[in-house]
Amino acid sequence: MTYVEPGTEYNRDTAYIEDRITRDVRDGWPVEPGRYRLVAARACPWANRSIIVRRLLGLEDAISLGMPGPTHDERSWTFDLDPGAVDPVLGIERLQQAYFARFPDYPRGITVPAIVDIPTGAVVTNNYPQITIDFETEWVDFHRDGAPDLYPERLRGEIDEVNAVVYSDVNNGVYRAGFAGSQKAYDDAYHRLFDRLDWLEARLTDQRYLVGDTITEADVRLFTTLARFDAVYHGHFKCNRNKLTEMPALWAYARDLFQTPGFGDTIDFVQIKQHYYLVHSDINPTGIVPLGPDTSGWLTPHHRDDLGGRPFGDGTPPGPPVAGEVVPPGHGAAATAARAR
């Protein structure tokens, strides 16, 4: 769990387990379909990225998916959504058990996403930025026919540059504001966040995607923060200069991605709100989860296709979500839209 430390600036612990699963087995973990389980909570934006990339690339048959519930305590994410509150593949109640299976005295936070080696039940990595890059570059032999190139070699330098500033100022920027322990730390985070959002608004006014004319890793990383902005960050984290819906280019861009197969069909607004408003008891001690905002706007026309671009490049959209991975009825935007009509 994360707590506001009075008088301090929020600093994220980025010391992850850096092992990689690769074709050359450099870290001892081979690319092997069926061997690994991705544990990723829908509520978490960092985990949501891995769910999106796995789905866009069609890796569902190669890498199974375990989904903890939206809340956790100081010990670990738990599998309370599964029958008996036990992950059906790993046979554990807490993700902590997979970390301890490899590091009995693991001293850091038990984070998602994490990839677990099914035969041993031990965590392999929780290095979320590298997990999606490796899905894109190391698991290519198991991509679906028509899978998009989310990390094209000719654009990797620009993608990495954009990702770095988006991470610092937006993805982590909302947390720096929400968990600021002083007025100055909050003020600095607030201005840095909205300065970057203004930069993104300008960048996306005349181009459909962040880098190039197709969806890339950069779009996935920005999207998961935008999807949570009005529902959580605007109020809960005090990122309230304006809502996402009040930034025309960014709001249209976010809707464009949301309506693209593989993006919006992974978003569970109910779990997102439960996670932030229940877990962060120091920010929201009453534990009240807001009913709003109305999410039906996510399904309104975006007209971003007027800018051109090819969402999947020479590839094709993914098919529907596989059985067992569909967002529950009433948890996405569609049900809200139906009630609004």
Secondary structure as the mmCIF struct_conf table of DSSP 4:
data_model
#
loop_
_struct_conf.conf_type_id
_struct_conf.id
_struct_conf.beg_label_comp_id
_struct_conf.beg_label_asym_id
_struct_conf.beg_label_seq_id
_struct_conf.end_label_comp_id
_struct_conf.end_label_asym_id
_struct_conf.end_label_seq_id
TURN_TY1_P TURN_TY1_P1 PRO A 6 GLY A 7
STRN STRN1 ILE A 21 THR A 22
TURN_TY1_P TURN_TY1_P2 ARG A 23 ASP A 24
TURN_TY1_P TURN_TY1_P3 ARG A 26 ASP A 27
BEND BEND1 GLY A 28 GLY A 28
STRN STRN2 TRP A 29 PRO A 30
TURN_TY1_P TURN_TY1_P4 PRO A 33 GLY A 34
BEND BEND2 ARG A 35 ARG A 35
STRN STRN3 TYR A 36 VAL A 39
TURN_TY1_P TURN_TY1_P5 ARG A 42 ALA A 43
HELX_RH_AL_P HELX_RH_AL_P1 PRO A 45 LEU A 57
TURN_TY1_P TURN_TY1_P6 GLY A 58 GLY A 58
TURN_TY1_P TURN_TY1_P7 GLU A 60 ALA A 62
BEND BEND3 ILE A 63 ILE A 63
STRN STRN4 SER A 64 GLY A 66
BEND BEND4 PRO A 70 PRO A 70
STRN STRN5 HIS A 72 HIS A 72
BEND BEND5 GLU A 74 ARG A 75
STRN STRN6 TRP A 77 THR A 78
TURN_TY1_P TURN_TY1_P8 ASP A 80 LEU A 81
BEND BEND6 ASP A 82 ASP A 82
HELX_RH_3T_P HELX_RH_3T_P1 PRO A 83 ALA A 85
BEND BEND7 VAL A 86 VAL A 86
TURN_TY1_P TURN_TY1_P9 PRO A 88 LEU A 90
BEND BEND8 GLU A 93 GLU A 93
STRN STRN7 ARG A 94 ARG A 94
TURN_TY1_P TURN_TY1_P10 LEU A 95 LEU A 95
HELX_RH_AL_P HELX_RH_AL_P2 GLN A 96 ARG A 102
TURN_TY1_P TURN_TY1_P11 PRO A 104 ASP A 105
BEND BEND9 ARG A 108 ARG A 108
BEND BEND10 VAL A 112 PRO A 113
STRN STRN8 ALA A 114 ASP A 117
TURN_TY1_P TURN_TY1_P12 ILE A 118 GLY A 121
STRN STRN9 ALA A 122 THR A 125
HELX_RH_AL_P HELX_RH_AL_P3 TYR A 128 THR A 137
TURN_TY1_P TURN_TY1_P13 GLU A 138 GLU A 138
BEND BEND11 TRP A 139 TRP A 139
HELX_RH_3T_P HELX_RH_3T_P2 VAL A 140 PHE A 142
HELX_LH_PP_P HELX_LH_PP_P1 HIS A 143 ARG A 144
TURN_TY1_P TURN_TY1_P14 ASP A 145 GLY A 146
BEND BEND12 LEU A 150 TYR A 151
HELX_RH_3T_P HELX_RH_3T_P3 GLU A 153 LEU A 155
HELX_RH_AL_P HELX_RH_AL_P4 ARG A 156 VAL A 166
HELX_RH_PI_P HELX_RH_PI_P1 TYR A 167 ASN A 171
TURN_TY1_P TURN_TY1_P15 ASN A 172 ASN A 172
HELX_RH_AL_P HELX_RH_AL_P5 GLY A 173 GLY A 178
TURN_TY1_P TURN_TY1_P16 PHE A 179 PHE A 179
BEND BEND13 GLY A 181 SER A 182
HELX_RH_AL_P HELX_RH_AL_P6 GLN A 183 ARG A 203
TURN_TY1_P TURN_TY1_P17 LEU A 204 THR A 205
BEND BEND14 ASP A 206 ASP A 206
BEND BEND15 ARG A 208 VAL A 211
TURN_TY1_P TURN_TY1_P18 GLY A 212 ASP A 213
BEND BEND16 THR A 214 THR A 214
HELX_RH_AL_P HELX_RH_AL_P7 GLU A 217 ARG A 228
HELX_RH_PI_P HELX_RH_PI_P2 PHE A 229 TYR A 233
TURN_TY1_P TURN_TY1_P19 HIS A 234 PHE A 237
BEND BEND17 ARG A 241 ASN A 242
HELX_RH_3T_P HELX_RH_3T_P4 LEU A 244 GLU A 246
BEND BEND18 MET A 247 MET A 247
HELX_RH_AL_P HELX_RH_AL_P8 PRO A 248 PHE A 258
TURN_TY1_P TURN_TY1_P20 GLN A 259 GLN A 259
BEND BEND19 THR A 260 THR A 260
TURN_TY1_P TURN_TY1_P21 PRO A 261 GLY A 262
BEND BEND20 PHE A 263 PHE A 263
HELX_RH_3T_P HELX_RH_3T_P5 GLY A 264 THR A 266
HELX_RH_AL_P HELX_RH_AL_P9 PHE A 269 VAL A 279
TURN_TY1_P TURN_TY1_P22 SER A 281 ILE A 283
TURN_TY1_P TURN_TY1_P23 PRO A 285 THR A 286
HELX_LH_PP_P HELX_LH_PP_P2 ILE A 288 PRO A 290
HELX_RH_3T_P HELX_RH_3T_P6 SER A 296 LEU A 299
BEND BEND21 THR A 300 THR A 300
HELX_RH_3T_P HELX_RH_3T_P7 ARG A 304 LEU A 307
TURN_TY1_P TURN_TY1_P24 PRO A 311 ASP A 314
BEND BEND22 GLY A 315 GLY A 315
BEND BEND23 PRO A 320 PRO A 320
HELX_LH_PP_P HELX_LH_PP_P3 PRO A 321 VAL A 322
TURN_TY1_P TURN_TY1_P25 ALA A 323 GLY A 324
BEND BEND24 VAL A 326 VAL A 326
HELX_LH_PP_P HELX_LH_PP_P4 VAL A 327 PRO A 328
TURN_TY1_P TURN_TY1_P26 PRO A 329 GLY A 330
BEND BEND25 HIS A 331 GLY A 332
HELX_RH_AL_P HELX_RH_AL_P10 ALA A 333 ALA A 340
#
